Amino acid sequence: MKDKLQDQINLKTKPIGALGLLETLALQIGNIQQSLSPILNNPAIVVFSGDHGIANESVSAYPQEVTHQMVLNFINDGAAINVFSKQHGISVYIVDAGVNFNFKNHEKIIDNKISYGTKSFLKSKAMQSDQYDQCIVNGKTIVKDIASQGTNIIGFGEMGIGNTSSSSIIMSYICKYPIKDCIGRGTGINDKQLKNKIKILEQSKSFHGSLNNIEDILSSFGGYEMVQMCGAMLEAYNQNMIILVDGFIASTIFLAATKINPNIIENAIFCHLSNENAHALLLKYLDVDPLLNLGLRLGEGTGCALAFPIIQSSVNFLNEMASFESAGVANKS
């Protein structure tokens, strides 16, 4: 199939390679769907939300209550992810994976709450093994339900004050990089706060010691929203969906997912290069190229929503663009 797709791409009325990354995307998507005429059905973005005990260690510029306040903003269609998803016809699902707030069974929120926030990983594991297991199950269940509605392309976003700290230390453990190479300003911390963030994460690594098992790493440092996203990504691959990967946090979780199932990389599109310092290093580790570079560092799945029309264009040119033969245009001799 891959060779047939490449031939079809090459015979469109253009010089070979002239559509750049659009050709790469068309080849990838056609190969995922094993079709010369791939389609994108019912695009969706799932935003997982959760609170982090580490946020109480002054590693973020914003207080923890911003997490639940932003979830309320999501369900009122007031956030960037709502605006961009509406613009491009993408369904948005909001998940309470472990927010430190009671949303009182709000109909627009998927209630997957494990607990009211994780523990501070400076002093203990963020979550217990049974909580980790439930997160994986919860994430998979959401994707199964969405897939049953015909969705074959899905992006993942997150909201959780403190989750850049979790991502930095998870990246450090998996990639074997020092903390200082895996850390950034997150929500916009100043120089003093950045020094404190580095100190807290280095102390946390010292407390937990050597960890190599992915479950141990994620349960020690991850948020409930992050581990549910990991389960969701793994299930999206099982459902043969196109997986849209957002910024630094989503990419870190995707990195963890590759250690559970390396084949997941075949279905992934990396939507943008975040302005978070370590994201470029992480994408280099994964040996992947992002579609966009807009200086984003918002999360929420915004990069997925912004990249979607480009991905749609890659499918459209494959399906609708004339070939040299059909258009009666002379090809290169």
N, C-alpha and C positions, 0 to 999 in steps of 0.2 A: 504493500500500500504506500509506503513512504516514497518509493521510486516513482509510482504513478502520480502521487501528489506533486512531487518535484517537477515532473515533466509538465503537468498541467499548469503549474506556476510559471515555469520557464517559457511556455508557449503563449502566455498572455501578451497583448500588444504593448510591449515595453522591452527595453534592454534587460537582460538577465541581471537580477539583483537590484534593479532600479528602485524598487519599493522597499528596500532595506529591511528593517525589522518587521514590517508588515508581512513580508514573505516568510520570515522565520516563524512568525505567529501562525500564519495560515498553514504552514507545514505541520507545526506542533498540534494545532487544534484538529486538523484533518486526521492526523495520526492517532490522536486520543480517541476520536470518534470512529476511526477506521472508515472514513467516508471521503469521497471526492467532493461532496456537497455538504459540508458541516453546517450546523445551525446552532444558534445560541437561544436556549429556551428559558423564559421566566427568570432572568438574572436576579440574584438575591445577595444581600450582605447581612451577616449576623454580627451584631455588636454585643460582645460579652463584657459584663461589668462586675467588678468586685473590689473590695477594699483590702488593704495590706497593713499588717502590723508594723512593718518597717517604716511606714509613713509617719509614725510617732517619734521617729529618731531624727527629725528635721532634715530629711533627704530631699524634700520637695519644696517648691516655692508656694504651693497651695495647700490649704488644710484639707484633711480627709473628707470633710462634708461636701466638698466639691464633687466627689464621685456621685453621690445620690442626687445632688442638685442637677448635674449634667444628665443623669438618667431621666429625670423629670423633663428636662429640656428636649431630650430625644423623643419622648412620647408625645410632646407637644409640638413636634416638627420644627423646633427652633434651632437645631444645630447644623453645622456644616454638612454632616453626613446626610441629613434630611434634605437639604437644599440640592446637593449634587445628585443624590439618588432619585429625587423627584424629577430633576432635569433630564435624566437618562432612562427613566422608566424602570428603576431597580427597586425591588421590594426590600424593606428593611425590617429585621427582626431584632428586638431588644431583649437581652437575657440578663436577669439578675442571678449571677452565679454565686455571689457572696458579698453583697453590699451591706454596709453597716447602717441599715435603715429598713423600716417596715413599709413597703409600698401598698399594703392593704389589698392584695389580690387585684391589682390594676389589670384590666383586660388587655392592654397593649404590651404588657411585660410577661415574658416567659419566666415563670418562677422555678428556677433551678438552684435556689439558695442552699448552699451547703452549711454555711454558718455566717455570722455577722462579721466577716473579715477574717483574714488569716492572723496567725501569731507573728510577732517580730522575729525574723530569722537571726537577729543579732543574739538572741537568747535561747532559741529553741527551733525545732523544725516548724516551718510555716503551716504545715498540715500533716495529719496522720495518714497512714497507708490506706485505711478504709475510705477516708475523704478523697484521697487521690483517685482511688478506683471508681468512686461514685462520680467524680468529675469527668473521667474518661467516658463512662457510660452515658452521662447526661449530654455531653457534647455529641456523641455518636447518635443518640436518639433524636436530637434536634435535626441533624442533617438527614437522617432517614426520613423524617416527617416532611422536610422540605423537598427532598428528592421525589417523594411520592406524589408531589404536585407537578412534576414534570421539569423541575429546575435542573439544568445541566451545567450551570456556571455559577460559582458561589465565591464570595469574598468574605473576609473576616476582619472585624475591627474590635477595638477594646476601649474600655474606660476604667481607669483605676489609679487613683493617686498613689504613687510609689512604685508603679509597675516598671518604670525604666530602671530602677535600682534592681528589681528582681531580674530583669532581662540582662543587665550588665553582668551580674554575678553568674547567671546561668551560662551566658556566652563565655565567660572566663573559664568556667569549669569544663565546658564541652570542647572549646577550641584550644585550651591550655595557654591562653593569653593572660598577661597580667591585668589586674583590675583597671589600672590607669589607661590601658588601651581599649577598654570595653565600656567606658563611662562617658557620659555627656551631661548636658545641662537640663535634660528632661523638660520640665514645665517652665524653665527659664531661671534657674538658680544663679545667684551671683558667685563671685570668686570664693568668698568665705564659705558659702554653702557647698560649693563644689569640693573644696578641701575636706569639709566634714563628711560629705557623701563618700569620697574615696576612703577616708579613715574608717567609717562605719562598715563599708563593704569589705575592706581588708580585715577588720576585726571579725567580721562574720565568717570569712573564709578560714581564718585561724580557729574560730570556735568549732566549725563543722569538720575541718580537716579534709583529708583526701576522700573524694567521692567520684566514682566512675559510672555507676549504674544510672540510667536516665530517670528511672522512677525515683531514686534517692535524690537526685539533683532537683527535679521538679517539685517533689514534695517538701524538700528542705527550703526552697527559695521561691517557688512559683506562687502566683495568686490563683484563686479558684477560677477566675475568668480565663487565666492563661492555660490551665490544665484542661478546662472544658474546651477551649479552642484547639488544643492539641488533639483531643479525641475527635472533635469535629473535622479537623483536617484529615485525619486518618480515615474517617468514614467517607469523606468526600472522595478520597482516592478509591475506596472500595466501591463507591457508586459510579466510578469513572467520570466524575465531574471535572470541569476545568476549575482549578483552585487559584484564586486571586490573592496574592500575598501583599499586605499593606507595608507598613514601615518597620522600624527597628524592633518593636515588641512582637509584632506578628511574625517577622522574619526569624527572631530568636526562637519562638515556639515552633515555627516550621523546621528550623535547624534540629530541635529536639525530636520532632516527628520523623525526620530522616534517619535518626539513630534507631527508631523503632521499625520503620519501613523505608529503606533507601529508595525504593521504586517511586515513592510519592513525588520525587523531583520531576518525573516525566510529565505530570499533569499541572505543574505550577507555572504561573506567570507572575513575575516580580514587578509590581506596578510602578514603583518609584524609588528613587534614592532619597532617603530622609536626610534632614539637616542635623540629625543626631549623629555625633562624631563617629561612633563605632559602627554605624550601619554600612558604610562603604567597606570596612574591613570584614564585616560579616558576609556581605554579598561576595566579596573576593574569596573568602573561605569556601562558600558554596559554589563558586565558579559560575555565577549567573550574572546577567546584565539586566538592569532595571529599564523599564520603558520611559519613565519620566524623571526629570530632575527639576523640581519646582521649589526646592527649599522648604518643603513641608516638614513639620514635626508635631502634628496634631493628633494622629491616631484616628480612632473612630471608624476606620475603613475608608477614609476620605480619598486616599490614593487609589484604592480599588475603583471607586465611583468615577474618579477623573480619568482613569485609564480605560474604562469600559468602552467609550465610543471609538477609541483607536483599535481595540480588540475587535469590535463589531466591524470596523472598516476592513480589517484583515480578512474576515469571513466574507464580507460583501464583494471584495475584489475577486476572491477565488470563485465565487458563485456567479457573478454578474458581468465581470469584465470580459470583453471579446478576446478570442484567440486570433493569431495572425490569419489562420485559415478562415474562420467564420467572418472576420471583418474584411477579408480580401486585401490584407496589408502584406506587402513583401517582407519576409523575414530576412535576417542577416544571412548572407550566402555561406 
